[in-house]
Amino acid sequence: MNANLFAALQGAFPADLDGCAIECADGPSLGLRYSWRDLERGSAMLANLLLSLDLPAGSRIAAQTAKSVEALMLYLAVLRAGYVYLPLNPAYQAAELDFFLRDAEPAVLVCAGANFGWASKLAFLAGTRYVFSLNEDRSGSLLQRAASMSDEHSIAERADNDLAAIVYTSGTTGRSKGALLSHANLLSNARTLKDLWGWRIDDVLIHTLPIFHVHGLFVASHGALLAGAKMIWFNKFEPRAVIARFAEATVLMGVPTLYLRMLGEAALTPAACAPMRLFISGSAPLLLDTFTEWRRRSGQKTILERYGMSETLMLTSNPYRALDGDRLGGTVGPAVPGVEVRVSKDGERLCAPGEIGAIEVRGPNVFAGYWRMPEKTQAEFSADGWFKTGDVGFCDANGYYSIVGRSKDLIISGGFNVYPAEIEGYLNELDGVAESAVIGLPHADFGEAVVAVLVAKPNQSPDGDALIAKLKRQIAGFKVPKQVFIVEELPRNAMGKVQKNRLREQYRAWFA
């Protein structure tokens, strides 16, 4: 049996191949509709183009393009041709792209036409044989070359453990690492989520996420494709436009920032949200205020928060069906079926319910290791085969997990462990605070000093000293920030995660 992921996706296409698979909601292709037959033919032609290049087995195909349906077709083409897909953030500049080209050594690079000049020079110097352009308006040499190819293609035979994609981690704490994801990793997780979240053929997904990342490319796209469900496709997120399409849709996946922006729109009402059966949030922690306010404004539509990583795909999820339990704000739910999650202390014993420790996982979703980093791979797995996520959290008596933070973000102040997420939870409840980030800075006496960086709510001016005084009445003194900074916004990566490394660097010398 062919274990190629594309074979499973194609097998889920509806019987009516002329039905609408994707409708473009913005950009140069506004109003354009792609049928399931278009996805089949387009990916076949692109696959045949790749095969015509006579690439070595296992070749990596790098894509650094704007979001478009054709970019999604390229991903499908790479799968069906049996090569390895390498998605890259289109915001990467020359030095960043140079690193990925030299590290992954792709045989093909597909980039935006505007970047072709400098990107192709970097690619050829790194040994990449072919460079094509692909633009948001469906122009570029990739589609021009593919236009002459046959629209019939036999899907390449692949085994479960054959590599399907390399997804580089964000690199916020050091060198980016390429997570090796197999066809079986991706398919097992997609099938699990299809059942867990109740995907149906009559669902309509509003796709607002970028497709260079696990959330948008694998979780969202695979979900719709494996259900044979239509997508309303936004190249860019615009809150009012997205809310306007709720009337025709049933599912939305987003990061917390997107939900916050929609809460700022008067158009977000119970009536507008009524047709939607499921709102999902991930990629960054969802503030309890956002969770609660969304439920109020949407007419009791409770956001489902889940937890995953590039290396593992989805690990846990709040329940979709009421009979499986409540969706609890501040938690990421129980482990998804077929995946084992545990919390351990110092790698020596399992933690009791409510006890904070290191989160570890194993299952068919877990990656094989990091690209060309055997020592790092070995270090990130326990002796009994569990992957060390690097996240710190706890599991309650009912099996719901809560993430406290990253182990690398742990602050040790005066010999005491301080978990930033705990302090942020208190800060975010204080008057005038919209959101916060807690970091540790070098300190001569304490080793590290706890510091808070805050964003104020609109038209409010919280006083740092007053906030510190309030916290002293709520939590132990060693956890209370020694300094508070008020900023207009927190630095974030493309998926909405706060980049604490940038904050630590910015304020590093404060106590020097």
N, C-alpha and C positions, 0 to 999 in steps of 0.2 A: 504493500500500500504506500502511495506517495505521501510523505509527511510534509511536503511543501506547504507552507502557510497559505500561499495564494490559492492552492487547490481547495482548501477549506472555505476561504472567502468566496471564491467563484461558485462553489457548490451551494452557497447560501443565497446567491442572486435569485430574485423572484422569477417565476416562470415567464412573466411578461417582461421581456428584456427591453421593450420600448417604453416602459414606465419610467417616471422621473426618479433618478438616483440622487442627483445633486442640483439644487437651484442656487445660482449666485445672487447674493443679496446686496452686493456693493462692488465697487471697483470697476475696471474696464469691461468686465463681463457681466455687469449688472443685468439681471433678468434672463441670462442665458441658462438653459436647462440641459443637463447631461443625462442621457438615459443609461440604464445598466448596460445596454449594448455598446454605448459610447465608451464606458469604462473598460469593457472587454476588448473592444477593437483598439482603443488608444493604447492600453497597456501592452497589447500584443505587438503593435507596430514599434513601440519603444523597446520592447524586449528583443525584437528582431534586429533593431538597430544595434543594440549592445552586442548581440551575438555576431553581427557582421564584423565587429572589430577584432574578433579572434583573440579575446582576452584569456589570460591564464585562469584556471579553476580557482575559485575563492577570491577573485578580484573584488576590491572595494570600489564602490561607486559613490563618490562624495557629492552632496547636493547642498549648495549654499545659495538659495533662491528665495524670493518673496513667496508668500503663501499663494497658491493657486490650485485649481483642480488639476491642472497639468502636472504640477509638482507632486500631487498625490498619485497621479497615474505613473509618474516616474518611479515612485516607491514601489508600486504594485508590479511594474515592469522588472525592476531589479529582483524582486522575490521570484517572479515566475521564470525568469531567465536563470535563476540559481546563483546569482551573485550576492554580494554583501552590501547592504545599504548603510551609508554613513551620513546622517543628517547633521548639518552645521548651521548655527545661528547666523542669519544674514547680516546681523550687526557686527560680526567679527571684522576687525581691521587686518591690515597686511601682516603684522607680526603674529597675530593669533592664528590666521589662516596658514601661515608658513609653518607653525608648529604642528598643526593637524596634518598637513600634507606630508611633512617629513616623518611624522610618527606613524600614521596609518598607511602611508604609501599607496594611495588610491590609484587605480589605473585610469579612472575617468573623473573629471571634475565638471559639474554643471553649476554655473554661476550666473548672476544677473548680468545682462548685457552691459550695463553701465560700469561694471567692475572687470569686464573681460580683459582689458589691457594689462592692468597690474596683476590680476589674479592668474592669468595664463602664464605670465613670466615666472611667478612664484611656482606654479604647478610644474612647468617644464624643468625648472632648475631642481625641483624635488624628485623628478623622475616620472611624473604623471604623463601618460602617453597621449591622452585626448582631453580637450577642453571644449565644452559646448556652452552656449548661452541659452537662458530661458527667462522670459520676462512675464510680468503679471498680466500683460495684455495679449498673451499667447503668441508673441513674436520670439525670434531667436533661432539660432542655428540648430538646436536640438530638434525642434518640431519640423524645421525645414528638411533636415536629413531624414527624419522618421516618416515624412509624408510619402516617400517612395517605397516604403517597406510594406510587406504583406501584413494583412490584419488577421492572419491566422497563425497561431503559435501553440506548440505542444509544451505544456508546463514541464520544467526540468524536474527530474526525480531527485528528491532530497530525503535524507534520514532525519529522525527526530533531533539528533544532536548537531546537525550541520548548522553552521553559523548563518543567521539571517540578517543581523544588524550589529553595528558597533555604535553605542551611544556614549559620548564622552560626558563625564560628570562636569559640573559647573566649574570646578577648580577654585572655589572660593577659599580653600585652605591650603592651596599648593598646586602642584602640577595636575592638569586634567588627566583623568584616567579613562581609557576606553573600555566600557563594559560590554562583554561578549554575550549577545543574546541569540539563542538558537530558535529554530522554527518551533520546537516543542515548548520552549519558554513562553513565546508570544501566544501560541495557539491555546495552551492550557489556561493561561490567564484570561484570554478573551472568552473562552467557553464558560469559565467559572463566572465571570462578570455578567455574561448574557443571562445565565440562570438566576444569579443573585439579585440583579437589578430589574428582572422582569422584562427584558427587551422583547418587543413584538414587531411583526412585519409592518404593522400600521403605525409604528412610532415615527416621529419626525424629530430629528436632532438638530438643534441650533448649534452649529459648529463655529465657535468664536476664537478658538485657541490656535496658537502657532503649531506648525507640524514639523518642527525640528526637535521636538521634545516628546518624552514618553506620554504625557497627558494628552496632547492633541493628536499625535500620530498613531499611537497604539490604543490607548484607552477609549478615546472618543471615536476615532475613525473605525477601528476594528469593531467596536460595539455596534455601530450602525451597519457596517458591511456584513457582519456575521448574522445580523437579524434581517437583512434585506430591507432595511429601513431607509427612508429618504433623509437627506441632510439639507438644511438651509445654511449656505456657506458664506460666512463673513471673512473677508481677507483682513479686515481691521475691526476692532471692537468699538462700537459707538452705542452707548447705553440706550438712548431713546429709540434708535433703529432696532436694536435687539428686542426691547420690550414690545415694540409694535408687531413683531413676528410671533409673539407668544400665542396669538389667536390661531395660528396654523401649526403649532408645534406641540410636542409632549415632553421633551427632555432637553435640559441645558446642563452643560458642564462648564465650570469656570474656576478661576482662582479667587481668593477672597477680595482682591482689589476690584474685580469686575462686579461682585455683589455690592460692594461699598458704593461704587459709581452708580449703579442702578438705583440704590436707595436714595440717591440724590435727585431722582427724577420724580416729578409729580405724577407721571404716567404709570408708575408702579402702584397698582391698586389690586384689591382682591378680584375684581372683575377681569383685569388684564391677565392675572395669573391663573384664573380658573381652568383654562384648557390644559395647563401643564401638569403632568403627573409626577415629575421628578426633577429636582434641582440638586446637582452634585457639586461639591467643592473639594479641591485638593491642591497639591503642590506647595502650599504654605499654610500655616495655622490660621484657622478661622476664629476671629475674636468672638467671645460670647455675646458681646453687644450686637455684633452683626447678625449672629445666629438668631438672637431674640427679636431684634427689630425686623428682620426679614419675615419671620413667622407672623408678626403683627401686621406688617404692611401688605403681605401677600394673601392674607386670609387663611392663616394657619397652614401654609405650605412650608413644611419643615425641611431645611437643607440637610442633605445626607453628606456628612463629611467622611472621607476615607483617607487612607495612608498608604503611600507607596514610595518606591525609589527607582532610579534608573537601573540599578543592579537587580532588582527583584520584581519590578512591576507592582501590582497591588497586593498588599499584605493583609490589611484589615479594612473593614467597612461597617459603618452603622447600618442597621437593618433597613431594607426597603419595605418589606411586608410587616404590617403591624403585629401579626401573630408571632413574628420572630423577635420582637422586642421594640423598645422605644429608640428613637434617635436622640442621643444625649449630647447637648452642646458641651464643648470642651473635651470631648473624647473622639477617638477615631474608630470606635466600635470594636467588635470581636474579630478574630482572625477569619479570613475568607475560607470557604470550604477547600479542603485539600492542602492547606498551607499551615505549617506549624510555627507558632510564635512563642517565645519564652523571654522572661526577664531574669537576668543573672547578676550576681554580685561578684565582681572581680574575677569572673570566669570560674569560680570555685563552687558556688551553690546557687540554687534557684531562689528568687525572691518570694517572700510571702505576699499575699494580696495587699495592695496599697504601698508596698515598699519599692522605692526607686532603685532602678538598676539599668544595666545595659540590655537593649533590645536585640534579640538574635532570631534568625528565621531559617527554615529549610523547607523545601518543597519543589515541585516541578517548575515553578516560576523563577527560581533563583538562577542567576547567570553562572557561566562556567568559570569566569575569572576575568582579569584585566588583560587587555591587549599587550603582549610582550612585556609583562611585569610579573613573572612567576613568584618572585620573592614577596611582592605586595599581595598577590593573590593568596599565597600561603598564610601570610600574616593576618588576613582578614577573615579566615575561616578557623573555627575551633577544631580541636583534635577530633571531636565526634561529628564534624561535618556541618555545623551551624554557621551561617554567615553573620558576622558582626556588623550590624547596620551603622554603628557609630551614633545612633540616637539613644537618648536616655529617657526612660519613662517608667510607668507602672501599669499593672493590670488590677482592676478591682475584683471584688468577690463574684461579680456577675460575668466576668470575662471580657469586660470593656477595657481597651487600652487608652492611655493618655500619654502624649508625648511631652516631656518636660524640656527637652532641648537636645542639642548636639553635644556629644562628649567633649568635642574640641572647644565648645563654648562654655564648658564648666569653669566656674570661677573658684579658686581656692584662696580665700581671704583670711589671713591669720590662722591658717590651719583648718578652717571650716569650709565644707563644700557648699557653694551657692549655685542653685539652678536658675538661670535667667528667666525661664518661662514662668516660674512661680512668682518671681518679683513683678514681672510684666503683668501677670494676672491681677495683682493688687493695684498696680499703677493705673491700669486701664479702667479701673472702677472709680478712680478719684475724679472729682469735679474738674472739668476743663480739659481732661486728657483724652485725645482721640485714639492714639496708639503709642506704644513705647518699644524701645529696644534696650536691654540691659547688657552691658559688657564689662569685662575686667580690664583694668589698666595697671601697668607696672607701678608699684608703690614701695618705698624704702622700708616701711614698717610692717605692712601687711602682706607683702609679696605681690598681691593683686588687690586693687580697690574696686568696689562695686560702683558703677557709674550708670546713670540712666539718661537716655536720649529720647526726648518726647516730642510728639506733634500735638499741638493744641487743637481743640475743637474750634470751628469757625466763630470768629468774633469773641473769643475768650483768651485770657492771658494768665495761665496758671503760674503761681509763684513757686519756684523750685524749693526754697527754704520751707515754705508752708507745707508742700507735699512731703518733704522729708520728715517734718514734724508729725504729720498724720501717720506716715508709715511706721514711725517709731512706736506708735501706740497699737500697731497691728501685728508686727512681725519682730523676730529677734534682731537685736542691734547689729549683728554681723552681716545680716542680709540687707540692711538699709543702705541705699546709695549714698555715697559720700559727696557726690556732685550730680547735679541735674543740668542738662543742656536742653534748650528748647530750639527746635529746628522746623523749617517749613515742611520738609518731607524726609522720609528715611530712604537711603539708597537701596534699590532693589534690582534683582536680576530680571530676565525676561519673563520668568514664571511667577514673579511677585514675591520671591523670598528676600527678606531683608539681608543685605550684605554686611554682616557685622565685622568682617575683616576690614572693610573700608572705614567703618566707624572707629575701630581700634587703632588703625593707622592715623586717622585724622586727629585723634585726641591723645595719642600715645605719650606725648611728653608733658601732659598736664600736671602730673605730680612730680616731675623730675626736679 
